[in-house]
Amino acid sequence: MKKVITYGTFDLFHYGHQRLLERAKALGDYLIVGVTTDNFDLERGKMSTCNNVMDRIEAVKATGLADQIIIEEYKGQKIDDIQKYGVDVFAIGSDWEGYFDYLKEFCEVVYLPRTQGISSTQLREERPMVRMGMIGTGSIANRFVPESKFVNSNVVVVAYNPNKEECKAFCNKYELQQAESENELYELCDAVYVASPHYTHYDYVKHALDAEKHVLCETPFVFGKAQAEELYDLAESKKRVLMVALKTAYCPAFVHLVSLLKSGAIGEIVEVNASVTTLTDESSEKLNKKYFGGSMNENACFPLLPIFKLLGTDYENINFYSKMKNEVDMFTKAVFRYPSSVASFQVGLGVKTEGNLIVAGTQGYAYVPAPWWKTDYFELRFEDQNQNKKFFHTFAGDGLRYEIKDFVTAILSNEYFYSKVSKKENVKMAEVQEQYLNEVQLWKI
């Protein structure tokens, strides 16, 4: 039996893909099709992929041409697959002419003619463009605009800031239209990125949803459970996407880490501990009570992410311990008790500690070095050090492009409630913030 293998992303499956598979099938008796994973596409810088891996696999399966479908997860896998499956012919589109000649050492390499006049890139370019409006023009907004250019099907067109001089400078810098009011902003865009001061998030998100705009809101989302639930209910009633821009949740390495640990890679998870600390000028608004400053309000959402992802949101008890100055916390430690596990985190704006993430299990532990919230590398460590594993991923740019891609994909796919951070998790984060602000189970040191 003559085995043929081919690979592809197969995004927005079209006639050109069909013809490629037909030609590959004709080269032998048994066709193996490798479909790239979402993470592998991101690792290779393919931010424009529209369909997720399961949808792309189903599209290939529906052709009836593939005798076997496999997942391509890492660079160099093609050699492993050719040897593993006893492949006789490697087939790929002629746009890769010469690139895979190194595989001739292992099997015959055939470059198949492309189908002219059709491509996934062309189809993506024909998709509707999401016009993005920005509320807020501070430091994170200055990172958002350049990052958005790496993602297809979106364009930032307008910005609004009550401080008109700051807004004018920002719009001139990025060649955007300056909105004179919120309502003018909503008239000019399809979706809104809220990057305003924390205490204004609730009002801006509510106004944008009332105007039937999709919303991506910076962290922290809001400071109360009722507000969070209200905004999610409003988004659902308006059939609009509401996502929180907790960038770590969308990065390939963190997604991979959570998947491994949830699948039992280190046994039962018994403890999660994470730290996020920076030394901040005491004159900063980040340490001003008037602007909801403080370590918890600024940074708690980051360590809450791995805790809730790995242990869930149904903890039994939480205690806070804070070092205060000028009525804001310079440092806070939180301790959670779960039915069969514990978790803790440290956040600080006036105290510095090692910013790592450690997850302890019954068979080993996961170690993510500082700054873990920009995860690009992690280790699984075991009693037998020969079993230790290291994982490397790309953390491209400022990391915002990953959340922007998911946001745009959710809008264009009509997946109104899709997010790598669930409604339940975001509501629980807001509840934790509210409990802290109400000084429930808080000990000041």
N, C-alpha and C positions, 0 to 999 in steps of 0.2 A: 504494500500500500504506500503510495506516494503522498507525503504530508507537506502541506503548504501553510505558512504562517504569515499574517500581515498585522499591522498595527495602525491605530489612529485614535483621534479624539472623537470623531463622528458626531460633532456638535451640530445641531439643527440639521439632522440627517436629511440628505437630498439625493437627487438622481445621480450625481457624481460619485457619491459614496456607494450607491447601489451598483454602478458600473464597475467600480474598483473591485468590489467583492465578487462580482460575476467573473471578472477577468482572472482574479486570484484563484477562484474555485476551479476554473478551467485548466489550471496548471497542474492539477493533481487529483487525488481521490478523496482527500480529507482536509478540510480548511479549518485552521485555528485562527481566531480573531482576538487580538489583544486590544482592550479598551483602556485608555489612560484614566487613572483616578483623578478626582478633583484636586487632591493635594499635589499630585505629580504635575498636573497642569500648572498649578500656582508656582511650584518650584521652578518650572521652566519659564516663568514669566508670562504665562498665558492667562491674563486677567480677564479676557473677553469671552471665555466659555460661558454659554447661556444655559445649557441643559446640564443637570447633575448626572453623575456617573450611572445611577440606576436607570434614568430615562434613556441615556445613550446606549446602555446595554440592551434595553428592551427594544430600541429601534433596530439594532443589529440583529437581534433574535427574530424580530418580525419579518426579516427578509427571507428566512428559511435557508440561507446560504451557509451559515456557520455551523460546522459540526461540533465545535467546541469554542466557548468564549472564556477568555482569561482576563485577569486584571493586570495592567502594567503599572507598577508602583515606584520603580526606581531606575535611575540611569544605569545602564549596563545590563539590565534584565534580559535584553534580547538574546545575548549569548547564552545566558543560563537557560532560557526557555528553549532555544534551538537544541541544546544538548539534552535537556530534560525530556522533551517530547519527541526526540528523534526526527527532527524536521529535515526535509530534503530541499525545500525551496523557501526562500524569504522573498516576499513580494511587497512592493511599496510604490507609491505614486512617482511619476517621472520628475516631479518638482524636487525630489530628493536625489536626483541623478548624481551618482558618484559618492554620496555621503556615507552610504552603508557598505562600501566595497570591502571594508575590514571584515565583514561577515563571510566573505568568500572562503575564508579559512575553515568555516564550519559547515557551509551549505551553498547551494546555488543562489545567486542574488539576481532578481529580475525587477527592473523598473518598468512599471505599467503606465501607458499613456493616460494623461489626465483628460477628464471630460471638460471641454471648453465651455465657457459661458456660465459656469456655476461654481460657487465655492461658499464655504461657511462664512468667510470674511465678507463676501459680497452680501450674503443674507443678513449678517449682523449690521452692515452699513445701511441696509434698507429698513431695519427695525426703527420704531419710533424713538426719538431722542427725548430723554427726560431732562427737562429744563430745571436746574437747581437754583434755589434762592437761599441766601445765607442771612441768618439773624445773628449778629455779633461779628466783630472784625478784629478780635484779639489774636493772641499767639497761636492758638490751635486752629483758628480760621486761616491764618497765614500758611499753615502746613496742609490744610485741607484742599485748597485750590490746586496747588501743584500735584498733589496725590491723585486728585480726581481725573487728571489728564491721562493716567495710566489705565483707566477703565472705559470701555466702549459704551456707547449709547447714553452718555450723560454729558451735560455741559453746564457749568456754573455761569449764570447770566446776570444775576442781580444780587445786591446786598443791601441790608438795612441795619442801621445803628442809630439810636436816638442822638448820639453824639455825632452831629453831621460833619464836623471837620475830620474826625477820625475815619468816618465812613468814606468821605471824599478821597482821602489819601489812599485808603485800601482799594477803592474802586479804580482809581487812576493807576495804581500799581499793577492790578490784574486785568485792566481793561473791561470792567464790569459796569453795568448801569447802576446808578445810585437811586434807591427808592426813598422817597420823601416820607413815606408812612408804611405801616404794616400792610394796609389794604392795597397800596400800590405794589408792594412786593408780591402779594398773593395773586394779583392780576397778571404778573409777568412770569410765573413759574408753575411747575407741576408738583414739585416737592421742595421741602424746606429742611435745611440743616440748622438746628438750633445750637449755637455756640456762644450764647450770652452768659452773663453771670448766673451762678447756680440758683439763686433765689428767684430768678425770673423765668425759669424753665417751665413751670406749670402753666403760667399765663400764656406764654408764647406757643407752647405745644397745643394748648386748648384752642387758641385763636386760629392756628394753622389748620387743625382738624375741622373746626367749625367752617373754615373756608374750603373744606374738602381737598386739602393737600396732604400728600404723604409726608411723614416726618421722621427724620433721623435726629435724635437728641443726644447731645453730649452728656457725659457723666459729671456729677451724679444726676440721675434722672429727676426725681422729686424727693421730698423729705417726709413723706407720709403715705401710709398704706391706702387710705381712702382716695387720695389724689391719684395715685398710680392706677388703682382699679377704675376710677372714673375715666381717666384718659384712655386706657385700653378699651373700655366699654364704648367710648365715643368713637375710637378708631374702627372698631368692629361694626358699629352701626352705620358709619360712613363708608365702610368697605375701603379703608385706606391702610397702608402699611405704617406701623409705628414701631420703630426700632431704636434701641439705645446703643450709642456708639462706644461700647466697651471693647476697644480694639483688640485686646488680648484674646477675646473669645473667638475671633475670626481668623487668627493667624494659624498657618498650617501646623506648626510645631505643637501649639497648645491643643488643637483639635486632635492631633495624633496621640499626644500624651493622655488625654482624657479617654480616648477610645481604648488604648492599651490597658490603662488601669481599670476601667470599667469592665473589661473582658477578663480580669483576673490575673494579669501579668505578674503582680506581686502578692497574690493571694487576697484574703479579705483585708480591706482597708480599715485600719484601726485609728489612725491619726493623720490630720492634715495641719500643717503649719506654714504660714506665709508672712513675709515682711515686706513692707513698702515704706521706706523712709527717705527723706531729703532734708537738707539743712536750708531753711528759708529765712530771708531777711525779715526781721520782726515788724518792719513797717509795711510789709506786703499785705494786700487785701486778703491773701490766703490765711492770714492770722488775725483778721478783723472780724469780731463778733457780728458787727452790723451787716456784713456781707456773707454771713453763714460760713465764716472761715473756720479753720481748725483741721487737725489731722484726720479725724473721722469723716467730716464732710468732704474733704478734698480727696481722700485716697481709699476709704473703706471698701468701695465697690470692687477694687482690684483683688484683694485677698478673699473677699466674699465669693468671687467667681469660682475658684477651684474648690472651695469648701462646699458650695451648693451643687456644683457639677458632680462631685465625687461622693458626697454624703447625703445629698438631698436637702430639702428645706424644712423637714419636720424635726428640728432639734427640740429638746425638752427644756433647755435652759440656756441663758447667756448672761455672762457677767462682764462688766467693763471696768478697767482700771486706768485712770488718766492722770498724767502730770499736767497741771493747769498753769497758765500764766495769762494775765489780762483777760480772764474769763473765757479763754479758748484752750483747747487741749493741744499741748505741744507734742504729746505722745500718748497713745492709747493702746492698751492690750485688751483683747477680747477673748473670752474662753467659752466655747460651746460644749454642751453635753448632749450627746445623742444616745439612743437606747443601747448601742453596742460599739460606740466609738466616741472620739473627742476631736475637737478642732480648736485652733487658736490663730490669732494674727496680731501683728504689731504694725501700727502706722504712726509716722512721726514727721513733723515739719520742723521740730527743734531738737530732735534726738536722732542720732545715726546708729544703725545696726546693719548687719549683713542682710542684703535684700534677696534672700533665696526662698525657694519653695521646696518643702520636704513632705513626702507622703509615705507613711509607714504602713507596711502590710505584714501579714503573717508569714510570707515567704521571702520578702525582700523589701526594698524601699526605692522610691523615685527621688532623684535629686536634680533640681533645676537651679543653676547658679544665677547670681545677680547679674543684670536685672531680669528676674524671671518673667515679669510682665511684658517683656519684649522677647519672648521665648524663641530662640533659634537652635538651642542645644539642650539635651537632657540625658540623664543616665538612669538605667535600672541597675541597682546593685544588690548582690545576693551574698549569702554566707560563703558560698564557693565563688571566689572572685573570678574563676574561669568562665562563669556564667554571666558576668557583667556585660551590659550592652550599652553602647553609646549611639545616640540618634542626632543627626544634624539636619537642619532645615534652613531655608532662606527666610529672613525677615526683611522684606524689601522696603527701602525708603523709611518713612516714618510709621509704616504699618497701617496707615489709614485706608490704603487702597483696597484692603481685604474687606473691610466693613462696607465701603462704598460699593464694591462689586456685589456683595450680597443684597444690599439695599436696592440697587438698580435692578438686579435679577428678580427680586421679590415683586417689584412694581410691574415689570414687563411680563412676568409669568402669571400675574394675577394671584400670586401666593400671598394673600393679604396678611396672614398672621405668621409668616415664616420668619424665624430668627434663630441664630445660634445661642441667644440668651432668651429663654422663654418668658412669657408673661408671668408665670408663677415665680420664677427666679427674680425678675425685676421688681415685682410687687413685694417679695420678701426682703429684698435689699432696702427698699423704701421703708419697710416696717422696722428693720434693724436701725436705720438712721433715725426714725421717729422715736423709737425706744430710747436711744442714746440722748437725743435732744430733750426728752422728757425726764432724763436722769433716772430711768428705771434700772435697778441693779447696777448703778454706777458708783464706784468708789474713787474719790479724788485723792491723789497722793502728792 
